[in-house]
Amino acid sequence: MIKVGLTGSIGMGKSTVADMFKSFGYPVFDADKAVHDLYERGGAGINIIKSFYPAAVINSAVNRDKLRSYIIENPDKIRELEGLIHPLVKKLRDDFLKINQNKELIVFDIPLLFETGLNKTMDITVVVSAPYHVQHKRVMSREGMTERIFSELLAKQISDDEKKTMADIVIKTDESLNMTKSKVKDLISNLGIRVN
């Protein structure tokens, strides 16, 4: 089994590349989706967030906008929040690994791959990248996005340039989708795995 760590800053096209791996038949662990699931009604993270910041829990689910606003206003609380949520995400990641232990290749889509040190648990790391003007345009087109939120999100992450120097492979996403998909296919082939 080859474990691929997939990462990239917001708006770089990481989710699109993750979907391309899926389209070739390889399972992808989506760390963002894992957190979403933890915050949904009945999710394992509800009571933890209720004790951390009760106002963020509305109708038995975590309101991510309220939680994000609280963290932006109280940046010293981010480490505490991560300390509460990361163990739950780790359990989901471990479960995913166990379920897919017989696969030739599995992908871990993790926004903070390098920041959390999880790159050390991967066989290969892939960074998805695009020029800043492309990234900015993509991110600012998202509903509810502001320059301030964008800046706060970037401030939490290692810069794109630094990520690219740390990665084994860089996939640029500022060309056509077909070109990007071709790069993903080549990457899989270069790992010695038959592309489905």
Residue pairs with C-beta under 8 A, 6 or more apart in sequence:
1 100
1 101
1 102
1 103
1 104
1 105
1 106
2 104
2 105
2 106
2 123
2 124
2 191
2 193
3 97
3 106
3 108
3 121
3 122
3 123
3 124
4 21
4 105
4 106
4 107
4 108
4 122
4 123
4 124
4 125
4 126
5 108
5 110
5 113
5 118
5 119
5 121
5 122
5 124
5 125
5 126
6 14
6 17
6 18
6 21
6 28
6 107
6 108
6 109
6 110
6 113
6 126
6 128
7 14
7 109
7 110
7 111
7 112
7 113
7 114
7 119
7 125
7 126
7 127
7 128
7 163
7 167
8 14
8 17
8 111
8 127
8 128
8 129
8 160
8 163
9 129
9 135
9 154
9 157
9 159
9 160
9 163
10 111
10 135
10 139
10 150
10 153
10 154
10 157
11 130
11 134
11 135
11 136
11 138
11 139
12 128
12 129
12 130
12 135
12 160
12 173
13 128
13 130
13 138
13 173
13 180
14 109
14 111
14 128
15 30
15 109
16 173
16 177
16 180
17 126
17 128
17 171
17 173
17 180
17 184
18 28
18 30
18 107
18 109
19 28
20 180
20 181
20 184
21 28
21 107
21 184
21 188
22 28
23 181
24 184
24 185
24 188
24 195
24 196
25 196
26 103
26 104
26 105
26 106
26 107
26 188
26 196
27 96
27 100
27 103
27 106
27 107
28 106
28 107
28 108
28 109
29 92
29 93
29 96
29 97
29 106
29 107
29 108
29 109
29 110
30 109
31 89
31 93
31 108
31 109
31 110
31 111
31 112
32 109
32 111
34 89
34 92
34 93
35 45
35 85
35 89
36 64
37 43
37 92
38 44
38 45
38 46
38 62
38 85
38 88
38 89
38 92
39 45
39 46
39 49
39 61
39 62
39 64
39 67
40 61
40 62
41 59
41 60
41 61
42 60
43 61
43 62
44 88
45 62
45 84
45 85
45 88
46 57
46 60
46 61
46 62
48 84
48 85
48 88
49 56
49 57
49 62
49 67
49 84
50 57
52 77
52 80
52 81
52 84
53 66
53 67
53 70
53 77
55 66
55 70
56 62
56 63
56 66
56 67
56 70
57 63
58 66
65 144
67 81
68 149
70 77
71 77
71 78
71 81
72 148
72 149
72 152
78 156
86 116
93 108
96 106
97 106
100 106
104 193
105 188
105 191
105 193
108 118
108 122
110 116
110 118
111 157
112 118
112 156
112 157
113 119
113 122
113 125
114 125
114 158
114 163
114 166
115 156
115 157
115 158
119 125
119 166
124 168
124 169
124 191
125 166
125 167
125 168
125 169
126 167
126 168
126 169
126 170
126 171
126 187
127 160
127 163
127 164
127 166
127 167
127 169
127 170
127 171
128 170
128 171
128 173
129 160
129 163
129 164
129 170
129 171
129 172
129 173
130 138
130 172
130 173
130 174
131 174
132 160
134 173
134 174
135 160
136 150
139 145
139 150
140 147
140 150
157 163
158 166
164 170
169 187
171 180
171 183
171 184
171 187
172 180
172 183
173 180
185 195
188 195
189 195
